[in-house]
Amino acid sequence: MKKLIVLSLTLFLTAGLFAQGPFTGFFKPSKTLKSQYTLKDQYTFKAGEEERSWYFRPTAEVTAFRFDYNKEEKAFESSSFSGFGVGVSYQHYTDNGSGELVNNFGINALIMFDATQNTGIGLAATVNALQFVNIGAGYDLTNKNFFLLTGAVWTF
């Protein structure tokens, strides 16, 4: 119950941030970000005096491989396509040469849902590159173990 209250308060306190700064267009597709900015140079977009190439974006992740640490055996156990996650990411965008914004790398904070026999929920921090490739680490709150993960991330 305490975790639910803390999570709710955190969501309400951050709601005001979504209306300003790098949260501009948070719930809009990344293609619409370009219409808000003009290309200043290869890496920076400018709207008036404001320059930006980093944005906060909603993120979804599908786990390709997950490596759970087994404390008893002191080894990692692997599972494939065993979970998914949702969260917030801080993504870098660049122009692809034809006027579209393309995500080339970023960091993600995710709530992970494990869909194996030991169903659980966890928290993970990941890094993505090349728009979709994702790697990171986290902690399973249900089974109380550390895990590493790889997968594909989609920032919309």
Secondary structure, DSSP 8 states (H G I E B T S, - for coil): -HHHHHHHHHHHHHGGGGGSGGGTTTTS-THHHHHH-EE-SSS-EEETTEEESEEEEEEEEEEEEEEEEETTTTEEEEEES-EEEEEEEEEEEEE-SSS-EEEEEEEEEEEEEE-SSS-EEEEEEEEEETTTEEEEEEEETTTTEEEEEEEEEEE-
